[in-house]
Amino acid sequence: ALDSRPSTCRPGVSRTREANAAENSRLWELLKTLGADAAWRAYGVDVDEGWREDGFVLKFSDAAAGRTKVVAAAEAFDQGAIYEYYVDADALYRRTLGVKMKVDETTPMRLVDHAELRRRSDLVGLPW
């Protein structure tokens, strides 16, 4: 299965949260047409670097077909990359797959304590 996480945040592009929310609404309308098995809102955050990126997670039982659809949607919104999550040998991995930039790297993920993140930063508690 493929869990992809597109977002309208773009590295190097400064937008207000309101402007990004408007673009995310447009992206969400497109993503709902892709035929994902499941879809939900999500966000990535780095409290040490002080950033948060709102986006979406889509699950596809056919990973290759889902990847093709999500990459096309990301291209339509001028995205640099998408994230693809998968489990292998009971470990969670994130693949960063370039769309408008050259990158294809896989990173092992780890569990984080969300209560601890909330104590460290207001970014975690922001409404999506």
Disulfide bonds with the S-S distance in Angstrom:
none
